[in-house]
Amino acid sequence: MSRTMRGPSLELANANHEGQTRISRTVLTEEHIPYLKGYWVFFAGFGLGLALFLTSAEITIVSTALATISNDLSGSKQSSWVINAYLLSYTGIMSPIPIHALPANQKPRLSRYVGQIIVCRAFQGVGGSGVFSLTLYGLLRIVPPEKYDAVSAAGSTIIALGLILGPLMGGALTVSRAWRWIFLFNLPCGALSWGILCIVIPRYFPYGHREDNSASCTSFRRTLRELAIQSDPLGMLLLLAASLLLVAALLEGNVAYEWSSALIISFFTVSGVLWIFLALWEWYLGLQQGAWPMLPWRTLNSRAWMGVLLGFFLTGPAITIVYIEIPQRFQTVYGKSPLEAGVMLLAYAIASPLGGILASICTGRWHIAFVYLLLLGAILQTVGSFLLSAIPTSTAIYPGQFGYMAIAGLGSGLSMASLYMLTPLVVRKEDQAVAIGASLQIRMLGAALGIAVVNSVLTSYVKAHIPYVGFPFSTQSIEGLPLEAQRQVRTIYAAGYNLQMKTVGAFSATQVLSAALLWKREQIRFIK
């Protein structure tokens, strides 16, 4: 029993019997889905939004504090792992985790060494991955499909808000010499989100009020058993191992080991073999009945879905690198405090959610095709990034860079919001949850690889040009040099950061390939 909904006719990408993709107009049907109504929607949205905000802020909150943490714990060479430990565990463990299992117990608040922070940040990423994917999926399930554009825009805006406030909160706490609270602030906020969701979300949501022992309402113990059987632990392990080895080779190459060393070469080689095994395993698992692969093989037949995945992979590094590296530039090159660095990032951070709002208006109200917004977003990011790569390398702040940051931020907001809105439209309804998880996985994987690449670029450039043998490469060490030596070292770092932004520009430019995969004779758009 189903009835036709009064809602949007969504243009979806489907595969026909000949294997060719086409666009067909279909009208979504509702099978007695109990959408929340009235103030319950507000409270549920607030609880989900708060959880989404916390996991987003965790990604960037250490960006302004990273230099101080490294100096305090004498671990400047390992500082990049504080970021990548979170991103890699986030990528590898993006599995169906119950939303009420908000992770807060494994925190690096009492760490005395950088290694301890790295390990605990990895635990944070494990929990953050489940919370992030399930909150986005929950936002889609509490409203009918005709409101997907609004709720997707709201989700992308919340994510952008978390990315904005993360550096500011991290900078403020670091200036107060209380950087350990960076890893504690989400305890009370996470408890509040958990409490709200436990109260307002119905027990068997979204399956309705059932009291039988049907498959969708099984006991918690049976649910865990089915999760262990149906999930893809081997796939997650292969993804985590392949990503970890690749990122480790990029981060440690030319730092702890030479690029030609046996260890770095073996890391690259084993990582490549594991990627091949992962692809073969996912293909095999997709043929098995009752299996739950990380990426259902049937979805790979959709060119539009492949375009969305590629877009997430390329926007991940383009956005995350800017949020992480620009605050470090302001501290290392210009000698600004962590809080000042967070404030100066606002030119990019505010423009990004504005781009998300603009994408929502263009697609939901004006029915502009998504592919055009993705092209515009890629162009703006590319232009802004390459302009940032050409700013003067002096130790005086160049005012024009704030305009360049705004251009890149507007483009990133357009691209990311468009991709989030596209995700539930280019896959079947039963694949939406897996698609959201996969899109977040690929975005974080791209971010982790991007951070590793640009840090390798910076380290290689600085080591090749710095005149001081045995220089420890930390902001604290720069401040201890004579003024002329400080100026020289900061100038070298400025040139290295410019090279990083050229890398970001390359990631941004290749987003055009994502738009090319989405290009259709009849474009994908919202039709109400």
C-alpha positions in Angstrom: 0.0 0.0 0.0 1.5 3.3 -1.1 0.2 6.7 -2.1 1.6 9.3 -4.3 3.1 12.3 -2.4 2.5 15.9 -3.3 6.1 16.9 -3.6 9.0 17.3 -6.0 9.3 15.3 -9.1 13.0 14.5 -8.8 15.2 13.8 -11.9 17.1 10.7 -11.0 19.9 8.9 -12.8 18.9 5.3 -13.5 20.5 2.6 -15.6 18.5 0.9 -18.3 18.7 -2.6 -19.5 21.5 -1.8 -22.1 23.7 -0.4 -19.3 23.3 3.2 -20.6 22.4 5.9 -18.1 19.4 8.1 -18.6 17.4 10.6 -16.7 13.8 9.7 -15.8 11.2 11.8 -14.0 9.8 9.8 -11.1 7.4 10.8 -8.4 8.4 9.6 -4.9 6.0 7.5 -3.0 5.4 7.4 0.8 5.0 4.0 2.5 3.4 5.2 5.7 6.6 6.9 6.9 5.9 8.7 10.2 7.5 12.1 9.6 7.8 14.3 12.6 5.5 17.3 12.8 5.1 20.5 14.7 7.5 21.4 17.4 8.9 17.9 17.5 10.6 18.6 14.2 12.2 21.7 15.7 13.5 19.8 18.8 14.7 16.8 16.7 16.4 19.1 14.2 18.1 21.0 17.1 19.4 17.7 18.6 20.6 16.4 15.3 22.1 19.8 14.3 24.0 20.1 17.6 25.5 16.6 17.1 26.4 17.6 13.6 27.9 20.8 14.7 30.1 19.1 17.3 31.6 16.6 14.9 32.2 19.4 12.4 33.9 21.6 14.9 36.2 18.7 16.1 37.8 18.7 12.6 39.0 22.3 12.7 39.2 23.2 16.3 42.8 22.1 16.6 43.9 24.1 13.6 44.6 27.3 15.5 45.9 25.3 18.5 48.2 22.9 16.7 51.3 25.1 16.9 50.9 25.6 20.6 50.1 22.0 21.3 53.2 20.9 19.3 55.4 23.5 21.2 54.1 22.5 24.6 54.5 18.8 24.0 57.7 19.0 21.9 56.2 17.2 18.9 56.3 19.5 16.0 57.3 16.8 13.5 54.3 14.7 14.5 51.8 17.6 14.6 50.2 16.6 11.2 49.1 13.3 12.7 46.9 15.1 15.2 44.7 16.1 12.2 45.1 12.9 10.1 44.6 10.5 13.0 41.1 11.9 13.3 40.4 12.0 9.6 41.8 8.4 8.9 39.8 6.7 11.7 36.8 8.8 10.6 37.2 7.4 7.1 37.9 3.8 8.0 35.2 3.3 10.6 32.3 5.0 8.8 29.8 2.2 9.7 26.3 2.1 11.2 27.0 3.2 14.8 24.0 3.9 17.0 23.5 7.6 17.3 23.1 7.5 21.1 26.7 6.2 21.3 28.1 9.7 21.2 31.9 9.3 21.8 33.2 11.3 24.7 35.2 9.0 26.9 38.4 8.7 24.9 39.6 12.3 25.0 43.2 13.6 24.8 42.5 16.1 27.6 45.2 14.7 29.9 47.8 13.9 27.3 51.4 14.7 28.0 52.9 13.7 24.7 51.8 14.3 21.1 51.6 10.5 20.6 48.9 10.2 23.2 46.9 13.0 21.5 47.3 11.2 18.2 45.9 7.9 19.6 43.0 9.6 21.4 42.1 11.7 18.3 41.9 8.4 16.4 39.3 7.3 19.0 37.4 10.5 18.5 37.3 9.9 14.7 35.8 6.4 15.2 32.8 7.8 17.0 32.6 11.0 15.1 32.2 9.1 11.8 29.0 7.4 13.0 27.5 10.5 14.6 28.2 12.6 11.4 26.7 10.1 9.0 23.7 9.3 11.1 22.8 12.9 11.9 22.8 13.7 8.2 20.6 10.7 7.5 18.4 11.5 10.4 17.8 15.1 9.1 16.6 13.5 5.8 14.2 11.1 7.5 12.4 13.6 9.8 11.0 15.5 6.8 9.3 14.5 3.6 11.2 14.5 0.3 9.8 17.9 -0.9 11.9 19.5 1.9 15.2 17.8 1.0 16.6 21.0 -0.5 15.9 23.0 2.7 17.2 20.3 5.1 20.3 19.6 3.0 21.1 23.3 3.0 20.5 23.5 6.7 22.9 20.5 7.2 25.6 22.0 5.1 25.2 25.4 6.9 25.5 23.7 10.3 28.7 21.9 9.0 30.1 25.2 7.8 29.2 26.9 11.1 31.1 24.1 13.0 34.1 24.6 10.7 33.9 28.4 11.3 33.6 28.4 15.1 36.1 25.5 15.5 39.2 27.6 14.8 37.8 30.5 16.9 37.1 28.3 19.9 40.5 26.6 19.5 42.2 30.0 19.3 40.4 31.5 22.3 41.2 28.4 24.5 44.8 28.4 23.4 45.3 32.0 24.1 43.9 31.3 27.6 46.5 28.5 28.0 43.6 26.1 28.3 44.0 24.2 25.1 43.1 20.9 26.7 39.5 22.1 27.0 39.4 21.9 23.2 38.9 18.2 23.7 36.4 18.6 26.6 33.8 21.1 25.4 31.8 18.5 23.5 31.1 16.5 26.7 28.1 18.6 28.0 27.0 19.6 24.5 27.0 15.9 23.4 25.1 14.9 26.5 22.5 17.6 25.7 22.1 16.4 22.1 21.8 12.7 23.2 19.1 13.6 25.8 17.0 15.6 23.3 17.1 12.9 20.7 16.2 10.2 23.3 13.1 12.2 24.2 11.8 13.5 20.9 12.7 10.7 18.5 10.0 7.9 18.6 11.2 4.5 19.7 10.9 2.7 16.4 11.5 5.8 14.1 11.3 5.7 11.2 9.5 2.4 11.0 6.4 3.6 12.9 5.0 2.5 16.3 5.3 -1.3 16.2 5.2 -3.6 19.1 6.0 -6.9 17.3 9.3 -8.6 16.7 9.6 -7.8 13.0 13.0 -7.4 11.4 13.0 -3.6 11.7 12.2 -3.6 15.5 14.4 -6.4 16.8 16.0 -6.4 20.2 19.2 -4.5 20.7 21.2 -7.7 21.1 19.8 -9.1 17.8 20.5 -5.8 16.1 24.1 -5.9 17.2 24.4 -9.5 15.9 22.9 -8.6 12.6 25.2 -5.6 12.4 28.2 -7.8 12.9 27.1 -10.2 10.2 25.8 -7.8 7.6 28.5 -5.0 8.0 31.7 -5.0 6.1 34.5 -5.3 8.8 37.1 -6.6 6.3 36.3 -3.7 3.9 36.7 -1.2 6.7 40.0 -2.8 7.7 41.3 -2.8 4.1 40.3 0.9 3.7 41.9 1.9 6.9 45.1 0.1 6.3 45.5 1.3 2.7 44.7 4.9 3.7 47.0 4.8 6.7 50.0 3.4 4.8 49.6 6.0 2.0 49.2 8.9 4.4 52.1 7.7 6.5 54.4 7.5 3.5 53.4 11.0 2.5 53.8 12.5 6.0 57.0 10.7 6.9 58.7 10.9 3.5 61.6 13.5 3.6 60.9 14.0 7.4 61.8 10.9 9.3 62.9 8.8 6.2 64.1 9.6 2.8 61.8 9.1 -0.2 64.1 6.4 -1.5 64.1 4.5 1.8 62.9 0.9 1.8 60.2 1.7 4.4 58.6 4.5 2.4 58.7 2.5 -0.9 57.2 -0.5 0.9 54.4 1.7 2.3 53.5 2.9 -1.1 53.6 -0.6 -2.6 51.6 -2.3 0.1 49.1 0.5 0.1 48.6 0.1 -3.7 48.1 -3.7 -3.3 45.5 -3.1 -0.5 43.5 -0.7 -2.7 43.3 -3.4 -5.3 42.2 -6.0 -2.8 39.6 -3.5 -1.4 38.1 -3.0 -4.9 37.9 -6.8 -5.5 36.4 -7.5 -2.1 33.7 -4.9 -2.5 32.9 -6.3 -5.9 32.6 -9.8 -4.4 30.6 -8.7 -1.4 28.2 -6.9 -3.7 27.3 -10.2 -5.3 26.4 -11.9 -2.0 22.8 -11.9 -0.7 22.3 -10.2 2.7 25.7 -8.6 2.7 26.1 -4.9 3.5 29.2 -3.6 1.7 30.5 -0.1 2.4 29.8 0.8 -1.2 27.1 -1.3 -2.9 28.4 -2.4 -6.3 25.1 -1.7 -8.0 25.5 2.0 -7.3 28.7 2.1 -9.4 26.5 1.7 -12.5 25.2 5.3 -12.0 27.5 7.9 -13.7 25.8 10.6 -11.7 26.6 8.9 -8.4 30.2 8.5 -9.5 30.3 12.2 -10.2 29.0 13.0 -6.7 31.6 10.7 -5.1 34.4 12.2 -7.2 33.1 15.7 -6.2 33.3 14.8 -2.5 36.8 13.4 -2.8 38.1 16.6 -4.5 36.2 19.1 -2.3 37.4 17.4 0.9 41.1 18.4 0.5 40.2 21.8 -1.1 38.2 22.8 2.0 40.0 21.1 4.8 43.4 22.2 3.8 42.3 25.9 3.8 40.8 25.5 7.3 43.9 23.8 8.7 46.8 25.5 6.9 45.7 29.2 6.6 45.6 29.7 10.5 49.0 28.1 10.7 50.3 30.6 8.0 49.0 33.5 10.0 50.8 32.2 13.1 54.1 31.1 11.5 54.6 33.8 8.9 52.9 36.8 10.5 53.4 36.0 14.1 49.7 36.2 15.0 48.2 34.6 18.1 45.9 31.6 17.7 42.8 33.7 18.3 43.9 36.3 15.8 44.5 33.6 13.2 41.0 32.2 13.8 39.5 35.6 13.3 41.4 36.2 10.1 40.0 32.9 8.7 36.5 34.4 8.9 36.8 35.8 5.4 36.8 32.2 4.1 34.6 30.7 6.8 31.7 33.2 6.5 31.7 33.0 2.7 31.4 29.2 2.7 27.9 29.0 4.3 26.8 31.9 2.2 27.6 29.8 -0.8 25.6 26.9 0.7 22.6 29.2 1.2 22.9 30.5 -2.4 23.0 26.9 -3.6 19.8 26.1 -1.8 18.0 29.1 -3.2 19.3 28.4 -6.8 18.2 24.7 -6.7 15.1 24.9 -4.6 13.5 28.2 -5.7 14.9 28.8 -9.1 15.4 25.1 -10.1 18.9 25.7 -11.5 20.6 22.4 -12.4 23.1 21.1 -9.9 25.9 20.7 -12.5 26.0 24.5 -13.2 26.5 25.2 -9.5 29.2 22.6 -9.3 31.0 24.2 -12.3 30.7 27.7 -10.8 31.9 26.4 -7.4 34.9 24.7 -9.0 35.8 27.9 -10.9 35.6 30.1 -7.8 37.7 27.8 -5.7 40.3 27.5 -8.4 40.6 31.2 -8.9 40.6 32.0 -5.2 43.2 29.3 -4.5 45.6 30.3 -7.2 45.3 34.0 -6.2 46.2 33.0 -2.6 49.2 31.1 -4.0 50.5 34.3 -5.6 50.4 36.7 -2.5 53.7 38.3 -1.5 56.0 36.3 0.8 56.8 39.2 3.1 56.0 39.1 6.8 53.5 42.0 6.4 49.9 40.9 5.9 48.7 41.4 2.3 45.1 42.7 2.6 44.0 41.3 -0.8 44.3 37.8 0.5 41.1 38.2 2.5 39.2 38.9 -0.7 40.8 35.8 -2.3 39.7 33.7 0.7 36.2 35.0 0.3 36.1 33.9 -3.4 37.4 30.4 -2.5 35.0 30.1 0.4 32.0 31.1 -1.7 33.0 28.4 -4.3 33.5 25.7 -1.6 30.0 26.4 -0.1 28.4 26.2 -3.5 30.1 22.9 -4.3 29.6 21.2 -0.9 25.9 22.1 -0.5 25.2 21.0 -4.1 26.8 17.6 -3.5 24.9 17.1 -0.2 21.6 17.9 -1.9 22.5 15.6 -4.8 23.4 12.6 -2.7 19.8 11.4 -1.9 18.6 12.2 -5.5 21.0 10.1 -7.5 20.6 6.8 -5.6 17.6 4.6 -4.7 15.8 5.3 -1.5 17.1 2.0 0.1 20.7 3.1 -0.7 20.4 6.6 0.8 21.9 5.7 4.2 24.8 3.9 2.7 25.3 6.7 0.1 25.5 9.3 2.8 28.1 7.3 4.7 30.1 6.6 1.6 30.1 10.3 0.5 31.4 11.3 3.9 34.0 8.5 3.8 35.3 9.6 0.5 35.3 13.3 1.6 37.4 12.5 4.7 39.7 10.3 2.7 40.3 13.1 0.3 40.9 15.5 3.1 43.4 13.1 4.8 45.3 12.6 1.6 45.2 16.3 0.8 46.6 17.3 4.2 49.4 14.7 3.8 50.3 16.0 0.3 50.4 19.7 1.3 52.4 19.0 4.4 54.9 17.0 2.4 55.1 19.9 0.0 55.7 22.4 2.8 58.3 20.2 4.6 60.2 19.4 1.5 60.4 23.1 0.5 61.4 24.4 3.9 64.1 21.7 4.4 65.5 22.5 1.0 65.7 26.3 1.6 66.3 26.8 5.3 69.9 27.7 6.0 70.0 26.4 9.6 71.2 22.8 10.1 69.1 20.9 12.7 66.3 23.6 12.8 63.4 22.0 14.8 60.7 23.5 12.6 58.4 25.0 15.2 56.9 28.5 15.8 58.6 28.6 19.2 62.0 28.0 17.6 61.4 30.8 15.1 60.7 33.3 17.9 64.0 32.4 19.5 66.0 33.5 16.5 67.5 36.9 15.9 65.1 39.3 14.1 66.8 39.1 10.7 66.9 35.3 10.9 63.2 35.3 11.9 62.3 37.3 8.8 64.3 35.0 6.6 62.7 31.8 8.0 59.2 33.3 7.9 59.7 34.3 4.3 60.7 30.7 3.4 57.6 29.4 5.2 55.5 31.9 3.3 56.8 30.6 0.0 56.0 27.0 1.2 52.5 28.0 2.1 52.0 29.5 -1.4 53.0 26.1 -2.9 50.4 24.5 -0.7 47.7 26.8 -2.1 48.8 25.8 -5.6 48.1 22.3 -4.6 44.6 23.3 -3.4 44.1 25.1 -6.7 44.9 21.8 -8.5 42.4 19.9 -6.4 39.8 22.6 -7.1 40.4 22.6 -10.8 39.9 18.8 -11.1 36.4 19.2 -9.7 35.4 20.0 -13.3 35.6 16.2 -13.8 32.9 15.7 -11.3 30.6 18.1 -13.2 31.5 16.3 -16.4 30.2 13.0 -15.0 27.0 14.7 -13.9 26.4 16.3 -17.3 23.2 15.1 -19.0 21.1 16.1 -21.9 18.3 16.8 -19.3 20.1 18.0 -16.2 19.4 16.8 -12.7 17.4 19.5 -10.7 14.7 19.9 -8.1 11.2 20.2 -9.7 8.4 21.1 -7.4 
